[in-house]
Amino acid sequence: MTERAPGSTAPKAQLIASEVRRRIIEREWRQGQRIPDEADLAVQFGAARATVNKALQLLADEGLLERRRRAGTRVAIDPVRKATFTIPIVREQVESAGMDYGHRVIAQRRSPIPAEIAQRIGLPEGQVLLHLRAVHYGDGKPFQFDDRWINPAAVPGMNEVDFRHVNANEWLVRNAPYTRTEIAISARNASDRDARLLDIPPREAILLLQRTTWNDSGPITTLRAAFPNSHVMNSKD
């Protein structure tokens, strides 16, 4: 077996970590479930127990696993939210601010992705993904407008979900652990559509967040979220 260089993880441990990550992402092992002991995994993977330990610790550092002495290792609850970058659940943000939460889907359809989206997420232009637009509300006022593309091929079980009745933000946080994310934040004047959906004057300054997540199967979702000035200071993004 190849020796581990200083500051890196042995290739065998990386391979084991990739397989365990796949089982979590594809929900072979579900949130809160205890996974096999290190000794059993060592037999499965034909590796030393110390190598399995390194692989599991790597995933614990990513936030996908929870390890406790004498309690074993379990898949983390809401694992994606414990990773290096935390994706918030908008409903929780609104409720923590003392407001009643609301959610409305503006549009949902399968559409070919335009060149700009294709380049951002690394898929061919024209590939068909789920395109979803929705507004989150706090006390009946627009809190956040989401324009989101979702890749069903990267999220097992997603084809059975009707996002007209299920909050995509919350479902993806709880069901689609990611391994990589890119984020960009900017401020600009609202477009006519942004202004209409956020119920603000045209050309008023808004905050924009663009976020894309990937797992080992490819891009999961790419989001453009717009926030009115009235909520920017309270946003935890």
C-alpha positions in Angstrom: 0.0 0.0 0.0 1.3 3.5 -0.9 2.6 5.4 2.1 0.9 8.6 3.0 2.9 11.8 2.3 3.0 14.5 4.9 -0.2 16.6 4.8 -2.1 14.2 2.6 -4.4 11.2 3.0 -3.4 7.7 1.8 -4.9 6.8 -1.6 -6.6 3.7 0.0 -8.2 5.8 2.6 -9.4 8.3 0.0 -11.0 5.4 -2.0 -12.7 4.1 1.1 -13.9 7.6 1.9 -15.3 8.0 -1.7 -17.3 4.8 -1.4 -18.7 5.6 2.0 -19.6 9.1 0.8 -21.4 7.5 -2.2 -23.4 5.3 0.1 -24.5 8.3 2.1 -25.3 10.5 -0.9 -27.3 7.7 -2.5 -29.0 7.0 0.8 -27.9 3.4 1.2 -27.0 4.6 4.7 -29.5 7.2 5.9 -29.3 10.1 8.3 -28.9 9.0 11.9 -28.2 5.3 10.9 -25.2 3.6 12.6 -22.8 2.3 10.0 -20.7 -0.9 10.3 -17.9 -1.0 12.8 -14.3 -0.2 11.6 -13.4 -3.9 11.9 -16.2 -4.9 9.6 -15.5 -2.2 7.1 -11.8 -3.2 7.1 -12.9 -6.7 6.0 -15.3 -5.3 3.4 -12.6 -3.1 1.8 -9.6 -5.4 2.3 -7.8 -2.7 4.2 -6.1 -2.2 7.6 -8.4 -0.9 10.4 -6.2 2.2 10.7 -6.8 3.0 7.1 -10.6 2.7 7.6 -10.2 5.0 10.6 -8.5 7.7 8.5 -11.3 7.5 5.9 -14.1 7.8 8.4 -12.3 10.7 10.1 -12.0 12.5 6.8 -15.8 12.2 6.4 -16.4 13.3 10.0 -14.3 16.4 9.2 -16.6 17.0 6.2 -19.6 16.8 8.5 -21.1 13.7 6.9 -20.4 11.4 9.9 -20.7 11.7 13.6 -18.2 9.6 15.7 -18.5 8.9 19.4 -16.5 6.6 21.6 -18.4 3.4 22.5 -21.4 4.7 20.5 -20.1 3.9 17.1 -20.2 6.0 13.9 -23.5 7.3 12.5 -24.5 9.3 9.4 -24.9 12.9 10.5 -28.4 14.4 10.8 -28.7 17.2 8.2 -25.1 16.3 7.1 -24.9 19.0 4.4 -25.5 21.7 7.0 -22.5 20.6 9.0 -20.1 20.8 6.1 -17.5 23.5 5.7 -20.1 25.9 4.2 -23.5 25.9 5.9 -26.5 26.1 3.6 -29.4 27.6 5.7 -33.0 26.5 5.7 -34.9 29.6 4.8 -37.9 28.7 6.9 -35.7 28.5 10.0 -34.2 31.9 9.2 -37.6 33.5 8.9 -38.9 31.8 12.1 -35.8 32.6 14.1 -36.5 36.3 13.2 -39.9 36.0 14.9 -41.9 35.9 11.7 -44.5 33.5 10.2 -43.0 31.6 7.3 -44.7 31.3 3.9 -43.6 29.8 0.5 -45.0 30.1 -3.0 -43.8 28.3 -6.2 -44.0 30.7 -9.1 -43.0 28.3 -11.9 -41.8 24.7 -12.2 -40.9 23.0 -15.4 -38.2 20.9 -17.1 -36.2 23.0 -19.5 -32.9 23.0 -21.4 -30.2 24.9 -19.6 -28.9 28.1 -21.2 -25.2 28.5 -22.0 -24.5 30.6 -18.9 -25.9 27.9 -16.6 -24.2 25.1 -18.5 -20.8 26.8 -18.2 -21.3 27.4 -14.5 -22.2 23.9 -13.5 -20.2 21.9 -16.1 -23.0 20.3 -18.1 -23.7 20.4 -21.9 -25.7 23.4 -23.1 -29.3 22.3 -23.7 -29.4 19.5 -21.2 -32.8 19.3 -19.6 -33.0 20.1 -15.8 -35.8 21.1 -13.5 -36.2 24.9 -13.4 -37.9 26.2 -10.3 -38.8 29.7 -9.2 -40.2 30.4 -5.7 -40.6 33.1 -3.2 -40.1 32.8 0.6 -42.2 35.1 2.8 -41.9 36.4 6.4 -45.1 37.7 7.9 -46.6 37.8 4.4 -43.8 40.0 2.9 -41.3 38.7 0.4 -38.1 37.5 2.2 -36.2 35.8 -0.6 -36.7 35.0 -4.3 -35.1 31.8 -5.6 -34.4 31.0 -9.2 -33.1 27.4 -9.1 -32.0 24.7 -11.5 -31.9 21.1 -10.1 -30.2 18.1 -11.7 -32.3 15.0 -11.1 -29.5 12.7 -12.1 -27.4 13.7 -9.1 -30.2 13.3 -6.5 -31.7 9.8 -6.0 -35.4 10.0 -5.4 -35.9 13.5 -6.7 -38.1 12.5 -9.6 -40.7 11.4 -7.1 -40.8 14.8 -5.4 -43.4 17.4 -6.4 -41.7 20.8 -5.6 -45.0 22.5 -6.1 -45.9 21.2 -2.7 -42.5 20.5 -1.2 -40.0 23.3 -0.3 -37.0 22.7 -2.5 -34.6 24.5 -0.3 -35.5 22.4 2.8 -35.7 19.1 0.9 -32.3 19.5 -0.8 -30.6 20.5 2.5 -32.0 17.4 4.1 -31.7 14.9 1.2 -28.8 16.0 -1.0 -25.4 16.1 0.8 -22.8 17.8 -1.3 -19.0 17.5 -1.6 -18.2 20.9 -3.2 -19.8 24.3 -3.4 -19.2 27.6 -5.2 -20.7 30.8 -4.0 -20.7 34.4 -5.2 -22.4 37.4 -3.5 -23.1 40.8 -5.2 -25.3 43.8 -5.0 -27.1 45.3 -7.9 -30.3 47.1 -8.9 -33.4 44.9 -9.1 -34.6 43.7 -12.5 -38.3 44.2 -13.3 -39.0 40.6 -12.4 -37.0 40.8 -9.1 -38.8 44.0 -8.2 -42.2 42.5 -8.9 -41.6 39.3 -6.9 -39.9 41.0 -4.0 -42.5 43.8 -4.0 -40.0 46.6 -4.1 -39.6 49.7 -6.4 -38.0 49.0 -9.7 -34.2 49.4 -9.8 -33.9 49.4 -6.0 -30.7 47.8 -4.7 -30.9 44.1 -3.8 -28.4 41.5 -2.6 -27.8 38.5 -5.0 -26.4 35.2 -4.0 -25.3 32.6 -6.5 -24.6 29.1 -5.2 -23.8 25.8 -6.9 -23.4 22.5 -5.2 -21.9 19.2 -6.5 -21.6 15.6 -5.4 -19.8 12.6 -6.9 -22.6 12.3 -9.5 -22.2 15.8 -10.8 -23.9 19.2 -10.1 -26.9 19.0 -7.7 -28.4 22.5 -8.0 -27.5 26.0 -8.9 -29.3 28.8 -7.2 -29.7 32.6 -7.8 -31.3 34.1 -4.6 -32.4 37.7 -4.4 -33.0 39.5 -1.2 -34.7 42.9 -0.6 -32.9 45.5 1.4 -35.3 45.2 4.2 -34.1 41.6 4.9 -30.4 41.8 4.0 -29.3 42.8 7.4 -31.2 39.9 9.0 -30.1 37.3 6.5 -27.7 34.6 7.8 -26.4 33.7 4.3 
